[in-house]
Amino acid sequence: MKTQPHRRAVVLGGSVAGSLAARVLAEEYQDVLVVDRDKVLGVGVARRGAPHAYHAHGLHARGHLIMKDLYPGLTDELAATGVPLGDLGELEWYFNARRLQPARTGLVTVKAPRPVLENHIRARTAALANVTYLEEHDILRPVTTADGSRVTGVIVRRQADDAEIELEADLVVDATGRGSRTPAWLDELGYERPEEEKVKVGLAYTTRLYRPDPSWTGVIESINVVASPAHPRGAFFGQMGPDTCILSLTGILGDHPPTDPEGFLEFARTLPVPDVYKIVRDLAPIGEPVRFRFPASVRRHYERLTRFPDGLLVIGDAFCSFNPVYGQGMSVASLEAMTLRNVLRRGEVAPREVFQELAKAVNVPWDISAGGDLDFPEVEGNRTPKVKAGNAYMARLQYAATKDARLTTALMRVAGLMDRPETLFKPTTVARVLRHARRRPEPGPSWLDTAPPAEPPKDLPEAA
């Protein structure tokens, strides 16, 4: 695969990963075509092809910096529309029912609704002279040379009239997400499917939107209740615009937040800390609770394949799909786009070499999310000595960060993909951790174990 001007690249999927890929491909290809089954341009709400976009998202640290590089002025553009910005360390973080010490880290978090952020990225990408979005077209199958050694295009179906169209391409990039059909295409072409590594978490998000309290004098900060083995129910709550707050409740291994309003509020009450419940019980809801299921994190090891057709790449969730509670998805998509950019600038590179570079980009976030999930005893997976030791140390670090803001900064720099996890094991950091937690601390108690019965919520108005 050689990247030169005067050639066409076709990107399958117009979400974050696909649009970022199109942005960097536009630097090397004369014509970039983005194909999506949905209408995507000008769409700032959750759509059929990306139902997870309705739920809480954040663009953190490394992802924010990369998008600023690819789209100069993007942060100001979002802020001008009322999207709140914050410091990652100054959000309200709760681990094991204890709040981390707030810390000014300098790491920006963009609290835009996912569809709003996507809409801005797509608009900026579509504005490039050599990028075109082909909307409302179903992706059917790749086109290859007679021997199947190279992908030369893709067949799509126009939804308006069911007409099948062949799109010729020098490069096809699969950014269709977790439902990617590339493994099946490889099978049909006589190639091996990639080995899949799964961590089955049985996660579900249930989300409801609310009107902010008119008495608030400013934007309410995000409250993030991180699930743990002792307190497996979690939540992400915050203001994502001048007129909207969002609450996404999370539960794993089948303990899923209900979608009826009463059950949803009761689930919020059972969180280990009261902050979220005491706010939302009196807020006016917008619409009904909506659920999204995420059965497993999946890493497809394309880099281990010894044979792969030229002219085809895989990126984004189609390459590696993470447990969304870690907030890594959009940042990792940004990292992958920059990896693709760097590889393309080198010239002639085989797909397997691209996959090896992409694998390096996802190694750290995968270890963070998969390792964190394996701290839950019921989650199936291989608990290596490294995973066990890492989780034991992280429990100490999280506790110590409730006492020491410098440790909050260190933790957020790793969570925001700015620093590698090894930085948490520097002697000065370990000394700070052991000052507060020589042994793995017991989890904090739930507020329901220590508090008097909660007051009943006020009568709420009907959902808007």
N, C-alpha and C positions, 0 to 999 in steps of 0.2 A: 504494500500500500504506500503510494508516494503522494504526498500532499503538494499540489502545485496550483497556481492560479488557473482560471479558465476551466475548472471542473465543478461538478455538482456534488454536494453532500445532502443526503436526506436524513432527517432526524425523525424518529418515530416516537411521538409523545411530546406534547407542548406544555408540560408542567414545569416545575422549577429546574429539574435536572436537564430536561430537553431544551428549555430556553437558554440555560447557561451554556450547554453544549453548542447550540446554534450561534450564540454570541462569540465564542472562541473560534468556531469553524469559519465564521464570516471573515476572519483575518487571513485565512489561507485559501478559501474557495471562492470562486467567482459567483456561485449560485448556491444558496442554502435554502432548503425547503423543509418546513416543519409540518408534519402530518398529525392530526388529532381527530378522534371520532366525535368530539364535542365542538360546539362553538366556544372559542376561548378568548378571542380578542374583544376587549371591552367588557369582559365578564369579571365582576368583582365579588361574586358569591360562589358558594360551593356548588360543584357541578357533578353530573353523573359519574364521570370518569375519575373523580378525585373526591370521594365522599369523606375521606379523613380530613379534608381541608376545612370542614365545619368546626373542627375541634381546636383546642388551644394549641398555639404554636408560638415559637419565639425564634428570632434570628439573633444568634449570640456571637459575640467576640470575633473569632476567626472568620466565620461566614460573613459577618458584617463588613469586615475589612476587605475581603475578597470582592464582595459585591460593590463596595465603594470604588474599588479599582476598575472593575468591569463597567460600572455605570456611574461615572462621576456625578456628584450632586444628588444621588439617590436618597441619602439620608435626609437631606433638607427637603427634598420633594415629598417624602413620606410625612415628615413632621409638619409640613405646611397643610397637609390634609387632616391633621388632628391625630396622627398616630403617635402614641406616647413612646418616648425613649427613656432608657434608664441605665443605671450602672448595675452590672450583673451581681456584684457583691452587696448591693444595697437592697435587693429584693428580700422579702421575708422568706428565708429558707428554713424548713423544719426537717431535721433528720432524727428518727427515733424519738419523736415528740419533744425535741429540744430545738430552740432556735439558734442558728449560727449567729455569731457576732457580726453585725453589719460592717462592711469594709468598702471604702472607695477604691476600686480596682482600676478604673479607667477603661474597663471593658464595656463597650456599649451593647445593650440588648434592645432590639427593635420589637415592640410588642404589637405589631400589625396583625390583623386577621390574615391567615394564610392566603385566602383568595385575593385580598387587597394587595399584598406583596407580590403575588404571582402576576396580577394584572399590571402592576407597574413594570415588572421585569419583562413581561411579554411585550408591552407597549414600547419599551426602550429597544428591545431586540428587533421587533417588527419595523421600527423606524430606520433600521439600517438598510441601505439601498439594495443590498444583495440578499436580503432575507425575506422569505415569503411564508406565511402560515396557510396551510391547506386545511381548512376546518371541515368538520362533518364528513369525514372520509374514514371508512373502516379499513384497517390494515389486514390484508389477507395472507400474503405469503411472499417470501423473497424470490427474486429471479437470479439464476446462477448461470455460469458457463456450463457447457455440456458435461464436463467432468465434475462439476460441483466444487471446484477448487476456489472459485471467486464468486462473490455476490456482486451482481451488476445492476441491481435495482430492486424494486418492490412493487407488487400488485396491490392496489387499493380499490375500494368500492365507494363511489360517490353516493351518499345516502339519498340525495334528491331524486335520482332516477335509477339507482342500482347499477349504473354503468361501471364496468371494471376498467381501470386505467393502469398502464405500466409506467412507472416513474424510473427512468434510467438514472443511475448514480455511480460515481466512482467510490463513494463511501456511504454506507448505511449505518446509522447509530441507533441502537435500540435503547430508548429511554422510556419504555412503556410501564415501568414500575414492577411491583411484586408479581403481577400477572403475566410477565414477559413470556412470549412463546418461543424465544430463541432456543431453549433446550429441546423443545419438540421439533423445531425446524432442523436442528443439528441431527436429531435422530432420523428424520425423514431423508436427509442428505447423506446418510451413512457415516456420520461422525458420532463420537461419544458425547453423551450429555455431561455437563460439568458436575463434579461431586458437590453435593449440598451439605452444608453444616447448619443444623437447626437447634435453636433453643426455644422449647415450647413453653410459652408463658401464659397462654390462655387469657390474654388481656382484653379488657373492653373499656372504652371511654364512653361515658354518657355526659352530654354537654347541654347546658341551658344558658341562654342569654338573658340579661337583665338590664333595666334602666338604672343608671347611677342615681344615688340619692341626691335630690336637689340641694340639700343642705351642705354637701361637700364643697369645700373651698378650693380644692385642687384635685389632681388626678390621683386616685388611690393606687398605692404600690401593689405589685403582684405578691400573692401569697402562695408559696409552693410547698405543699405537704408531701414529702417524698416517702413513698412506700418502703417498708422494711419488713423483714420476717416477723418481727414482733407486732408491727402495725401495718398490715398489708394493704390497707385502703389509703389511697392518695388523692390529691387534688391540686389543680392549678386554677387560681382565681386572679382576675385583675381587670383593669380597665383597658380596653383596646381602641378607644376612640371617645370623643366627647359625649356620645349618647349611648354607649354600649359597654357593658361589662360581660365577661364570660366566665363560666365555671365549668371546668371539665373534671369530673370525678373518675377515678380509675380503680379497677379491681382486677385481680389476676386469678388464674386457675378456677374459673367459673364463678367466683364471687363478684358478679358484675353489678354495677350501679343500675337501679331500676329506671325505667322510662316513664313511669307514672309520676306526676308532680309530688304526691305525698311521699312515695317511696324514695324519690330522688332527694328530697329535703331530709328525710330520716337518715339516709346514707351519709349525707353531709354532716349530720349531727354526730354520727359515730366515728368521725375522723378523730385521731388522737389529740388534736388541739382544737379549741373552740372557735378560733378566729374567723374561719370561712363561714361556718354556720351562723354565727351571730350577726354577720353582715347580710348574707343573702336571705335570711328568713323574713326580713322586712323590705326587701327590694321588689319592685314590680317586674314580673317576668316578661320576656318577649318570646312568644312561641312555646312549644312543648320541648321536653328533653329528647335528645336524639342520641342514638347509640352507634358506636363503630367498634367492630371486633378485630382484634389483631392476634391470631393464633400463635405465631412463632416468628422470631427473628430468623432470617435465612441468609446465609452467605453462600454464593455460588462460586466455586473455585475455578473460574475460567483460566486462571494463570497456570493451573496444573495440567491442562490439556496439552497433548503433544501434537495434535492436528486441529486446525481451525481454518475456515475459509477466509481468504483475503477479502478486503472490502467490507467487512462487518465488524462493528464494535458494540460493546454493551456497557452501559453507564447507569448511575443512579441506583434506585431500589431494584432494578433488574439485575444489577451486579451484587449488591449487598443491601439488605433491608433490616433496619435496626428497630428495636423496641422504642416506640416513639416517646416514652416517658423521659428519656434522657435528653430530648431536645436536640439531637445531633443531625437529623435528616437533611435540613437545608444547608447546614454548614458543611457536611460531608459532600453533598452535591456540588458545593462551591469548590471544595478541595479537589474533587474529581475533575471539574471543569478546568481548573488551573493545571492539573496534571496532564490532561489532554492537550491543553495549549502548549505546554512545554515540550511534549512529545512531538506534536505536529511541527513545531519550529525546528526540530532536529532533522526533518526531512523523511527519508525512507525508513519506516519502522514496521515490523510485522505485528499483527494483532496480538500475538502472544506476548510480545515485549510490552505493548501497551497495557495488557492485563497485569503483567508483573508490576508495572509502575502503579496502576490503580490499586492493586492489592496492598502495596506499601502504604498508600494513602488511607486505606480503610483499616489497617491493622490495629492502630491505637483506638479509634472509636469502637471497633468491634470488641476489643479486649475490655474496654470500659463497660459497655452495655452487657455483653455476654457474661463477663465476670460478675457484675452486679446482680444479674438475674440468678446466677448460680448460688448466690448467698441464701436464696430461698430454698429450704430443704426439699420442697415438693417439686421443684423445677427439675426436669430431666436434663442430664448433661454430664460431661466429663469434668470432674472437679480435680484438676491437677494440683500438685503441691503449690504451684505458683498462684493459682486461683484462691486456694484456701488461705494462704499466707497474706495475699493481697486484701482479701475481704476482712480478715482479722485486723490488719493494720488500718484499713479504711474506717472501720468502726471506731477505733481509737482516735483517728484523725478527725472524724466528724464530731466526736464528743469534745475533743480539745479545741476545735474551732468554735464551739459555743462559749469558750473562755478567751480565745485569742484571735483577734481580727486578722493578724498576719496569716494565720492558717486558713482563714476564710479566703483570703486573697490567693493563696497557693492552690487551694482546692478549686476555686473558680477559674483560675488560669488553665488548669488541666481540663475541667469540665467544658470550658469554652474552646478547647482544642488549640490554645496558644502555646502551652508547654506540654512536654511528654510526661507520662506518669512517673518516670524515674526521678523527676525533680522533687517529688514528694518524699523521696528517700534520702535527700541530702542530709548530711549530719546535723546541720543547724535546724532543719525542719523536724527531723526525728527527735532531736532534743526537746523542741517545743512540744511535740506530741506527748512524749513520755513524761514531761513535767506535769501533765494533767491526766494521763491515762496510761499507766504502766501495764495494766491488764485491760482486756476487752471489757468495757463498761456494760452494765445492765441497761437495757433500754429504758427511756423515761416512761412514766406511767401515763395512761390516757387520762384526759381531763374528766372523763366520765367516772373514773375510779376515785377521783378526789373531790369532784365538784358536786354541789347540790343539784337536784333535778333541774333541767333547763326550763326556762320560761317558754310557754307555748308561743308560736309565731303569731304575729298579728294577722288579721284577715287580709289576704292579698287580693289585689284586683285581678280580673281575668287577664290571661296572657294576651299580649298584643299580637 
